[in-house]
Amino acid sequence: MVDIETVLATAFWGNTVQDYAIATGMLIAGILVLWFFKFVIIQRFKRLAERTKNDLDDMVIEAGNAIGWPFYVILSVFVALKSLSVHPALDKGVYFLLIITLTFYAGRIVHKIISFFAEKWDKKNDKKGSVAHSPIVNMLKTFAQAVLWIIVILVILDNLGFDVTTMLAGIGIGGVAIAIALQGILSDVFASVSIYFDKPFEVGDFIIIGADMGTVEKIGIKSTRIRTLQGQELVVSNQELTSSRINNYKKMQRRRIVFSFGVTYDTPASKLQRIPGVVKKIIDKEDLADIDRCHFKSFDDSSLTFEVVYYMKVSDYNKYMDTQQSINLEIVKAFDKAKIEMAFPTRTVHLKK
């Protein structure tokens, strides 16, 4: 009959059978516990998270799912080996493997978090109608993730005994050389980031830049595309936009309108006194206009000039032109009825005999 105690006390490779049995039990128990955590606990939390309106719990679930089986197995092996007397090289190898997988999956979790917040920001802009900013969000997300994985690789190499300082110096010199070579492109890229966060204009805004004007159709990483009033597409570099004065008519709450008209010099004073009241009544009838003032402004070469100021309640240019046209037509009708003559450039020549 086999003596179990004798078998358990049998030693080989520096450990007894009992030690190997305990280590195996620890390995299996560790894998089962981690399996229970991944496929039971996380899945239960996932079902609960689907019922809530908060997005942060979804992010936590995504981070938990980002951890794969290699990490669970290596962690269980590492813990199990601590109960055994093993060769230092094996112990060190498993330790390095654990560090590599731990760093890798930590990077994956941060990668998921960056993607989560980038998508959330993108959806927020989507609701505001700023879909054209998505390329900039994707660029920032890609840049952040690239920096993250460079850090992950450097941490892994540092733990493996490589001289990371020399590598960092090389990366720094290479980065400076690339930045110098791509100075113009990088200026436009940083300008696009400035436009994205500062928001001097958005897609759909009507803007004026110097002598050019039009509606913003797309805000890209390097340039912005504007549809001019003539119909052609104007492509302007983002650097030029951020260094120019921009008139944004979309953000104008109301439009101040100033216009003038003249009547002839032979218009009687009594009729001149009636003109401001006539104009005020005409503008008061317009739903989108608020009269500010109407004055007999000046004695010009060919006319007695009146100046009118009113405010449009909306910024839409077409509605302004419709309103101005209506006002002009009503003024012409009122002046015809009152026998008031509109002035036009004339010259009177007096001849002496």
VENHU-V996142 format. One record per run of one state. SS is the DSSP state (A for helix, B for strand, O for the rest). FROM is the first residue (numbers start at 1). TO is the last residue. If there is no record, write none. Layout:
BEGIN
ss from to
SS FROM TO
SS FROM TO
END
This chain:
BEGIN
ss from to
O 1 3
A 4 9
O 10 10
B 11 12
O 13 14
B 15 16
A 17 49
O 50 55
A 56 65
O 66 68
A 69 81
O 82 87
A 88 127
O 128 130
A 131 159
O 160 163
A 164 181
O 182 182
A 183 198
O 199 205
B 206 209
O 210 211
B 212 219
O 220 222
B 223 228
O 229 232
B 233 237
A 238 242
O 243 245
B 246 248
O 249 254
B 255 263
O 264 268
A 269 284
O 285 288
B 289 299
O 300 303
B 304 312
O 313 316
A 317 338
O 339 341
B 342 342
O 343 353
END
